[in-house]
Amino acid sequence: MPTLTAKQNIKAIVLTIKAEEQSLRSRYPILNWQNSIAMVILLLSLSTLIGVASLYYFAVIPSWLCILLAAFITSISHELEHDLIHKQYFSDRPFVYHFMMLTVWLMRPNTVNPWYRRQIHLHHHKVSGTEQDLEERLVGNGIQSPWLRAVVVTDGLLGLLFNAKRFSREIKGFKFLQVFNAGFPLATAYFVTLYGVIAYYMLQFVQPFELPKWGAELLALAEFFMVVLIVPNMIRSASLNLVTSSMHYYGGVNNVLEQTHVITSRWFLPFQLFCFDFGRTHTIHHFVPNQPFYIRQLISKKVRPVMAQHGVRFDDLQSLKNANHYPVKERVS
């Protein structure tokens, strides 16, 4: 049997993905109600998040359970944002579309706004695997040092500050203030609250002091948001950043086959839980970007063996030791 070229392998994978989607839609016509499905998912996620926060407020559930549930719920809103960026829902109804964009940002306030992220994400598809891929580099892709990677993965603001000079040299058009200001006002409020609470308890440890009544009330509000929104999004974003920065290659990339590998390793399961199985499904998105996230979930089991057969790598965690560089010796020509 003749060896297929990279282009032929890519075509075979794309055809399989589209065929599986078409088969699924034929069997379940409700999937054609794409806008309605997305709106139901959004409203259910939002109402569930508010419900979980209410249960915590009234002391029905403990803080740890609220944090874990909220982290899982907000991971769904990330998938919705990803699809909205690719105009999968309400593209012909601007008011509804922008309402959904705003809502998913409110649920994930530690991110840049989704309108700016749309720019860098669409650019990501054009330059994935290169030094121009700002989106992936912002979350740790291509970093050699495990310590710096850990900082970038867990704290987007510190990661931006630490890498600003390097990005200015290497990424065309990069402007620190443009990225920084893209988080205003939600990410700004998020980090002010996070670092404010941390600073308060550090000061209390060094030299205990009593807050005035208004200060105590403000602290109580900040602590509430820490449990229902801030810490959950720390877990969600760190899980997503770890998975996505591990599965995307950086350097040595020439085509879609080489942009990502699929992560199915059991060591990543706890992180997959809080990024909606991103590691096992995101590679599908690189081959067929315009596809709802739930479709990818439903077809991934059948598509993964085909991707493996046609040259997509699986669980290439060794690439982390080489700053995510693609293993050139195993390239499909």
RAFENFEN-V870008 format. One record per residue. N is the residue number from 1. RES is the residue in one small letter. D_LAST is the distance of its C-alpha to the last C-alpha in Angstrom with 2 decimals. Layout:
n & res & d_last
N & RES & D_LAST
N & RES & D_LAST
//
This chain:
n & res & d_last
1 & m & 15.87
2 & p & 12.71
3 & t & 9.29
4 & l & 8.34
5 & t & 5.66
6 & a & 5.66
7 & k & 8.76
8 & q & 10.28
9 & n & 10.13
10 & i & 11.68
11 & k & 14.16
12 & a & 15.19
13 & i & 15.96
14 & v & 17.83
15 & l & 19.80
16 & t & 20.78
17 & i & 21.99
18 & k & 23.98
19 & a & 25.38
20 & e & 26.57
21 & e & 28.16
22 & q & 29.88
23 & s & 31.15
24 & l & 32.51
25 & r & 34.23
26 & s & 35.74
27 & r & 37.22
28 & y & 38.45
29 & p & 39.63
30 & i & 40.85
31 & l & 37.28
32 & n & 37.71
33 & w & 40.36
34 & q & 37.71
35 & n & 40.03
36 & s & 42.78
37 & i & 40.60
38 & a & 39.33
39 & m & 42.90
40 & v & 44.22
41 & i & 41.61
42 & l & 42.43
43 & l & 46.19
44 & l & 46.07
45 & s & 44.01
46 & l & 46.36
47 & s & 49.49
48 & t & 48.31
49 & l & 47.61
50 & i & 51.09
51 & g & 52.56
52 & v & 51.09
53 & a & 52.39
54 & s & 55.79
55 & l & 55.95
56 & y & 55.35
57 & y & 57.91
58 & f & 60.54
59 & a & 59.69
60 & v & 58.65
61 & i & 55.38
62 & p & 54.67
63 & s & 52.51
64 & w & 49.69
65 & l & 49.34
66 & c & 49.43
67 & i & 46.66
68 & l & 44.31
69 & l & 45.05
70 & a & 44.63
71 & a & 41.30
72 & f & 39.98
73 & i & 41.50
74 & t & 40.09
75 & s & 36.55
76 & i & 37.01
77 & s & 38.03
78 & h & 34.79
79 & e & 32.85
80 & l & 35.26
81 & e & 34.74
82 & h & 30.97
83 & d & 31.55
84 & l & 34.24
85 & i & 31.93
86 & h & 29.83
87 & k & 33.15
88 & q & 33.09
89 & y & 36.87
90 & f & 39.83
91 & s & 37.90
92 & d & 40.87
93 & r & 43.50
94 & p & 43.22
95 & f & 46.12
96 & v & 44.77
97 & y & 41.23
98 & h & 42.49
99 & f & 44.88
100 & m & 42.01
101 & m & 40.07
102 & l & 43.21
103 & t & 43.93
104 & v & 40.58
105 & w & 41.03
106 & l & 44.55
107 & m & 43.29
108 & r & 40.73
109 & p & 42.64
110 & n & 40.60
111 & t & 37.80
112 & v & 37.55
113 & n & 38.82
114 & p & 36.48
115 & w & 36.86
116 & y & 35.44
117 & r & 32.77
118 & r & 31.69
119 & q & 30.88
120 & i & 28.79
121 & h & 27.07
122 & l & 25.96
123 & h & 24.78
124 & h & 22.89
125 & h & 20.74
126 & k & 19.92
127 & v & 19.23
128 & s & 18.32
129 & g & 17.01
130 & t & 18.63
131 & e & 22.14
132 & q & 23.36
133 & d & 23.17
134 & l & 26.91
135 & e & 27.27
136 & e & 25.17
137 & r & 26.45
138 & l & 29.97
139 & v & 29.60
140 & g & 28.21
141 & n & 24.42
142 & g & 23.29
143 & i & 26.68
144 & q & 26.95
145 & s & 30.63
146 & p & 31.44
147 & w & 34.86
148 & l & 33.79
149 & r & 31.21
150 & a & 34.09
151 & v & 36.27
152 & v & 33.74
153 & v & 32.92
154 & t & 36.65
155 & d & 38.13
156 & g & 36.45
157 & l & 39.30
158 & l & 39.27
159 & g & 35.49
160 & l & 35.89
161 & l & 38.73
162 & f & 36.98
163 & n & 33.79
164 & a & 35.48
165 & k & 35.60
166 & r & 32.01
167 & f & 30.85
168 & s & 33.20
169 & r & 31.54
170 & e & 27.90
171 & i & 27.84
172 & k & 28.88
173 & g & 32.02
174 & f & 32.62
175 & k & 36.33
176 & f & 37.81
177 & l & 40.76
178 & q & 38.69
179 & v & 36.84
180 & f & 40.06
181 & n & 42.18
182 & a & 39.75
183 & g & 41.17
184 & f & 44.78
185 & p & 47.02
186 & l & 45.61
187 & a & 43.38
188 & t & 46.18
189 & a & 48.71
190 & y & 46.41
191 & f & 45.98
192 & v & 49.64
193 & t & 50.74
194 & l & 48.40
195 & y & 49.30
196 & g & 52.91
197 & v & 53.38
198 & i & 51.72
199 & a & 53.94
200 & y & 57.04
201 & y & 56.62
202 & m & 55.85
203 & l & 59.06
204 & q & 60.94
205 & f & 59.84
206 & v & 61.04
207 & q & 64.21
208 & p & 65.13
209 & f & 66.64
210 & e & 67.76
211 & l & 66.30
212 & p & 68.59
213 & k & 68.73
214 & w & 66.30
215 & g & 63.88
216 & a & 64.06
217 & e & 63.41
218 & l & 60.41
219 & l & 59.05
220 & a & 59.57
221 & l & 57.59
222 & a & 54.77
223 & e & 54.69
224 & f & 54.55
225 & f & 51.50
226 & m & 49.94
227 & v & 50.13
228 & v & 49.29
229 & l & 46.60
230 & i & 45.73
231 & v & 44.98
232 & p & 43.23
233 & n & 40.87
234 & m & 40.35
235 & i & 39.19
236 & r & 37.11
237 & s & 35.36
238 & a & 34.87
239 & s & 33.32
240 & l & 30.98
241 & n & 30.13
242 & l & 29.41
243 & v & 27.13
244 & t & 25.21
245 & s & 24.89
246 & s & 23.66
247 & m & 20.97
248 & h & 19.43
249 & y & 17.05
250 & y & 18.22
251 & g & 16.20
252 & g & 12.60
253 & v & 11.71
254 & n & 9.60
255 & n & 9.92
256 & v & 12.31
257 & l & 10.46
258 & e & 10.85
259 & q & 14.36
260 & t & 16.36
261 & h & 17.01
262 & v & 19.91
263 & i & 23.15
264 & t & 25.43
265 & s & 27.10
266 & r & 30.87
267 & w & 31.40
268 & f & 30.28
269 & l & 32.55
270 & p & 35.45
271 & f & 33.29
272 & q & 31.61
273 & l & 35.20
274 & f & 35.88
275 & c & 32.72
276 & f & 32.78
277 & d & 30.00
278 & f & 27.54
279 & g & 25.11
280 & r & 24.66
281 & t & 24.50
282 & h & 23.15
283 & t & 19.44
284 & i & 20.62
285 & h & 22.08
286 & h & 18.87
287 & f & 17.64
288 & v & 21.20
289 & p & 23.35
290 & n & 26.51
291 & q & 27.67
292 & p & 30.69
293 & f & 30.25
294 & y & 32.38
295 & i & 30.20
296 & r & 27.22
297 & q & 29.56
298 & l & 30.74
299 & i & 27.44
300 & s & 25.43
301 & k & 26.56
302 & k & 25.16
303 & v & 21.93
304 & r & 20.87
305 & p & 20.30
306 & v & 18.07
307 & m & 15.95
308 & a & 15.81
309 & q & 14.94
310 & h & 11.89
311 & g & 10.31
312 & v & 12.88
313 & r & 14.55
314 & f & 18.34
315 & d & 21.03
316 & d & 19.04
317 & l & 22.36
318 & q & 21.64
319 & s & 19.75
320 & l & 23.28
321 & k & 24.25
322 & n & 21.66
323 & a & 22.56
324 & n & 19.78
325 & h & 16.98
326 & y & 13.52
327 & p & 12.84
328 & v & 10.24
329 & k & 10.42
330 & e & 9.18
331 & r & 6.04
332 & v & 3.82
333 & s & 0.00
//
